[in-house]
Amino acid sequence: MLGRTVARQGHFSARRVRGFGAALIAVAALIAAANAGPVASSSDPAPAPQAVQSR
């Protein structure tokens, strides 16, 4: 096969390393976004507890 290069076993091509690095960054971003959740975006203070009225 002319024009086709084959990587030696045990070695990663630069293209695969970049792809793996991009996948790692994407997973880290997803985990960070999931951990942030609604707590980080909530700026409203907690409502005051209501007193129970007795008769």
Secondary structure, 3 states (H helix, E strand, C coil): CCCCCCCCCCCCCHHHHHHHHHHHHHHHHHHHHHHHHHHHHCCCCCCCCCCCCCC
